[in-house]
Each structure stands twice: as structure tokens, then as C-alpha cells.
Amino acid sequence: MHILSFAEKATPSELRVQVREVQEQAWPSAPGESVTVDATVHDPALRPRSLLLVDEGTVLAALDILTKELVHAGGRFAAGGLSTVVTRREARGRGHGRRLVAAAREAMRSQGLDLGLFTCDRPLRAFYESAGWHVLPGAVLVGGTPHAPFPSDQPVFDKVTMADFFSPEARQARASFHDSRIEVYPGEIDKLW
């Protein structure tokens, strides 16, 4: 069992097909909607990087890391976020997702990002904490665009914001992220990573 990392567009087609199958298990397409295996899922401007946990050619878990610069409390930070975190249905409950999410955290740190932050459904909080992430108390991520914001505190959502601070500058600014609205603005495709 090993972790493979590719730019989203460079993921080998045999692995991409499996990733799409696993994503369909978690988030089925609407009836009649076709799933295009070769289409990218994320906005290329976010430099999507796919991490795959593979065992003997079978994708057990997958996620994507999206990155961009954000401005918060007067500082500029290279930020990354997790997206499309999924584990194959028959492989769940064995720690594969946790292993991959922890590896993504280390990948963000090693690629020199200042911080990682993302939202998750409240019931998944303990899962992400077990992989080394921390809750940002009272923090709301504002996705979408400045003209069409998409905040994580919408009434239909029950989200928490998870984070880790990698660089000295980010660690010093950590308190400014608590109880704040963090304008990520990843765009129209990835409204909220």
C-alpha cells in the first residue's frame, strides 16, 4: 500500500477512472447525468493535486489539495485546502482515509504552504482531528467570489472549519483566524473547498 501524488490533470487514466467510481459511491450523480472521467473536477487556477492511497493497483482512498494565496488580517498567506476526500465503500473503517488526510497535511507543510484550512461536516470533526487537524473556533470560510460569496455558515450547512498553521508567520497570526470570516474565494467551480 502506498500514496501516489499527481497534478490532477496528470493522474493516470486507470487511476482516475477508479477515483471517479469511488466519488460516485459517495456523491452519486443525478439520474441521467453523465460522468466524464477525463474532465478535471477543480479549477486549474487552484493548482489541484491528487493524493491517492493505492493497494495493488486499487484506489482505496483519494483526495485533492487545492492551493491559493489569501489575504487575512493584513497578512498574505499561501493556503491549501482539502477537497473531495473519499474512501472506497468496502475499504472504510480501516484507517485508510485518516492515513491519506494526515499525509495531505504533511504534503502541504513540505510544499511550503503557510497554512491549511478547509471545512467539513460537523460529524467528521473527530476524524480530521485524529489526522492532526484542529478546529478553528468560530471561523467561517467565505468561498465563491467577492461578487457571489458562498460562506460556510449558511443555514443549510452544519460545517466546522479545520486548520493547521505551518509557517512561523501563520503561527504568529493564528489568533486572528479564530472567530473570523476568512475570505478564501476559490471561485465558481470550487465554491467552498
VENURLIN-V867676 format. One record per residue. N is the residue number from 0. PHI is phi in degrees with one decimal (none if undefined). NEAR is the number of other ideal C-beta (glycine too) atoms within 12 Angstrom. D_CENTER is the distance of its C-alpha to the mean C-alpha in Angstrom with 2 decimals. Layout:
n = {N | N}
phi = {PHI | PHI}
near = {NEAR | NEAR}
d_center = {D_CENTER | D_CENTER}
//
This chain:
n = {0 | 1 | 2 | 3 | 4 | 5 | 6 | 7 | 8 | 9 | 10 | 11 | 12 | 13 | 14 | 15 | 16 | 17 | 18 | 19 | 20 | 21 | 22 | 23 | 24 | 25 | 26 | 27 | 28 | 29 | 30 | 31 | 32 | 33 | 34 | 35 | 36 | 37 | 38 | 39 | 40 | 41 | 42 | 43 | 44 | 45 | 46 | 47 | 48 | 49 | 50 | 51 | 52 | 53 | 54 | 55 | 56 | 57 | 58 | 59 | 60 | 61 | 62 | 63 | 64 | 65 | 66 | 67 | 68 | 69 | 70 | 71 | 72 | 73 | 74 | 75 | 76 | 77 | 78 | 79 | 80 | 81 | 82 | 83 | 84 | 85 | 86 | 87 | 88 | 89 | 90 | 91 | 92 | 93 | 94 | 95 | 96 | 97 | 98 | 99 | 100 | 101 | 102 | 103 | 104 | 105 | 106 | 107 | 108 | 109 | 110 | 111 | 112 | 113 | 114 | 115 | 116 | 117 | 118 | 119 | 120 | 121 | 122 | 123 | 124 | 125 | 126 | 127 | 128 | 129 | 130 | 131 | 132 | 133 | 134 | 135 | 136 | 137 | 138 | 139 | 140 | 141 | 142 | 143 | 144 | 145 | 146 | 147 | 148 | 149 | 150 | 151 | 152 | 153 | 154 | 155 | 156 | 157 | 158 | 159 | 160 | 161 | 162 | 163 | 164 | 165 | 166 | 167 | 168 | 169 | 170 | 171 | 172 | 173 | 174 | 175 | 176 | 177 | 178 | 179 | 180 | 181 | 182 | 183 | 184 | 185 | 186 | 187 | 188 | 189 | 190 | 191 | 192}
phi = {none | -149.0 | -102.0 | -111.0 | -131.9 | -142.5 | -60.2 | -49.5 | -66.9 | -95.0 | -64.3 | -55.1 | -58.3 | -65.5 | -80.5 | -60.8 | -58.6 | -66.0 | -59.9 | -62.8 | -62.4 | -67.0 | -63.6 | -65.6 | -62.0 | -81.8 | -132.5 | -58.8 | -67.7 | -64.6 | -53.7 | 84.4 | -81.4 | -89.4 | -104.2 | -97.2 | -68.9 | -83.3 | -73.3 | -78.5 | -89.3 | -111.3 | -67.3 | -58.4 | -64.0 | -90.5 | 46.7 | -61.0 | -124.2 | -93.2 | -114.6 | -127.2 | -96.3 | -122.4 | -128.0 | 48.6 | 83.8 | -104.5 | -76.3 | -91.7 | -151.5 | -149.2 | -158.7 | -125.0 | -106.7 | -110.7 | -134.4 | -168.0 | -88.4 | -130.1 | -111.9 | -148.6 | 49.6 | 81.9 | -110.3 | -109.3 | -134.9 | -81.6 | -118.4 | -128.1 | -141.3 | -90.6 | -145.8 | 48.0 | -76.7 | -152.3 | -125.1 | -53.5 | -51.5 | -75.7 | -109.0 | -70.8 | 82.9 | -114.7 | 87.3 | -65.6 | -63.0 | -60.2 | -60.8 | -71.1 | -65.1 | -66.0 | -64.9 | -64.4 | -59.5 | -67.2 | -63.8 | -62.9 | -61.3 | -72.1 | -86.0 | 86.3 | -69.8 | -75.7 | -157.7 | -119.9 | -153.6 | -165.6 | -107.8 | -145.1 | -63.0 | -48.9 | -63.6 | -91.7 | -53.2 | -62.3 | -59.6 | -68.0 | -63.0 | -67.5 | -101.7 | 100.4 | -85.4 | -129.5 | -71.8 | -97.5 | -57.5 | 69.5 | -81.9 | -123.7 | -87.1 | -107.6 | -97.4 | 69.3 | -131.7 | -59.0 | -85.2 | -138.4 | -65.1 | -134.7 | -79.1 | -79.2 | -102.7 | -62.6 | -56.0 | -80.1 | -99.6 | -132.8 | -110.0 | -124.3 | -101.2 | -108.8 | -158.2 | -150.3 | -112.7 | -99.9 | -86.7 | -58.0 | -64.7 | -67.6 | -62.3 | -66.6 | -91.5 | -49.3 | -60.2 | -70.7 | -86.1 | -69.1 | 48.6 | -136.1 | -101.1 | -102.6 | -82.8 | -86.8 | 45.9 | -77.2 | 111.9 | -83.8 | -78.1 | -102.7 | -55.5 | -146.0 | -80.8}
near = {20 | 19 | 26 | 30 | 28 | 25 | 22 | 35 | 20 | 18 | 31 | 21 | 16 | 17 | 27 | 30 | 22 | 30 | 41 | 31 | 25 | 36 | 30 | 23 | 22 | 22 | 17 | 15 | 15 | 9 | 6 | 7 | 10 | 11 | 21 | 14 | 20 | 15 | 16 | 28 | 30 | 32 | 26 | 21 | 19 | 33 | 29 | 35 | 36 | 42 | 43 | 44 | 37 | 30 | 21 | 9 | 15 | 24 | 38 | 36 | 44 | 47 | 49 | 41 | 42 | 43 | 38 | 32 | 21 | 36 | 19 | 33 | 22 | 10 | 24 | 17 | 37 | 28 | 42 | 45 | 47 | 47 | 38 | 35 | 42 | 35 | 32 | 29 | 19 | 16 | 25 | 18 | 14 | 18 | 20 | 35 | 35 | 28 | 30 | 43 | 40 | 30 | 32 | 43 | 37 | 24 | 29 | 39 | 25 | 16 | 22 | 18 | 33 | 33 | 43 | 46 | 52 | 46 | 39 | 34 | 21 | 18 | 11 | 26 | 23 | 17 | 28 | 37 | 21 | 18 | 31 | 24 | 36 | 27 | 25 | 37 | 17 | 18 | 33 | 28 | 40 | 29 | 39 | 24 | 20 | 15 | 9 | 15 | 24 | 29 | 26 | 36 | 25 | 18 | 8 | 10 | 20 | 15 | 30 | 30 | 41 | 41 | 43 | 36 | 34 | 29 | 24 | 13 | 22 | 32 | 20 | 17 | 28 | 27 | 17 | 25 | 37 | 22 | 16 | 26 | 24 | 39 | 29 | 44 | 32 | 41 | 25 | 19 | 23 | 35 | 28 | 36 | 43}
d_center = {21.82 | 19.65 | 16.23 | 16.21 | 14.20 | 14.82 | 14.21 | 13.07 | 16.68 | 18.25 | 16.99 | 20.39 | 21.37 | 22.33 | 18.87 | 17.24 | 19.70 | 18.67 | 14.93 | 16.07 | 18.45 | 15.98 | 13.74 | 17.15 | 17.95 | 15.10 | 15.27 | 18.77 | 19.87 | 22.68 | 26.11 | 27.42 | 24.16 | 23.86 | 20.81 | 20.98 | 19.74 | 20.18 | 18.43 | 15.15 | 12.40 | 10.89 | 13.04 | 14.53 | 14.93 | 11.27 | 12.18 | 9.60 | 9.96 | 9.96 | 10.58 | 13.07 | 15.25 | 18.62 | 21.98 | 25.07 | 23.40 | 21.43 | 17.64 | 16.99 | 13.19 | 10.43 | 6.75 | 5.71 | 5.24 | 6.48 | 9.37 | 12.29 | 15.12 | 15.56 | 18.85 | 19.34 | 22.70 | 24.37 | 22.10 | 19.93 | 16.78 | 14.59 | 11.09 | 7.67 | 4.26 | 1.10 | 2.75 | 6.21 | 6.62 | 10.39 | 13.69 | 16.99 | 19.16 | 22.06 | 20.12 | 18.51 | 19.88 | 20.46 | 17.69 | 15.90 | 12.46 | 13.14 | 14.35 | 11.37 | 8.92 | 11.82 | 12.23 | 8.84 | 9.99 | 13.30 | 12.27 | 10.92 | 14.21 | 16.32 | 15.35 | 16.68 | 13.95 | 15.40 | 12.52 | 8.91 | 8.05 | 6.10 | 8.07 | 8.98 | 12.36 | 15.03 | 16.26 | 13.12 | 13.64 | 15.96 | 13.80 | 11.13 | 14.24 | 15.85 | 13.30 | 14.14 | 11.92 | 14.15 | 14.60 | 15.45 | 18.60 | 19.27 | 16.42 | 15.35 | 12.71 | 14.64 | 12.96 | 15.07 | 17.84 | 20.62 | 22.96 | 20.84 | 18.57 | 16.11 | 15.81 | 13.93 | 17.42 | 18.93 | 21.52 | 19.95 | 16.75 | 16.74 | 13.60 | 13.23 | 11.36 | 10.22 | 10.83 | 12.71 | 15.24 | 16.24 | 19.04 | 22.35 | 21.98 | 18.70 | 20.28 | 23.35 | 21.58 | 19.58 | 22.07 | 21.68 | 18.12 | 19.56 | 20.91 | 19.82 | 18.26 | 15.68 | 15.94 | 12.77 | 14.16 | 11.77 | 14.57 | 15.85 | 13.72 | 10.21 | 11.93 | 9.28 | 5.62}
//
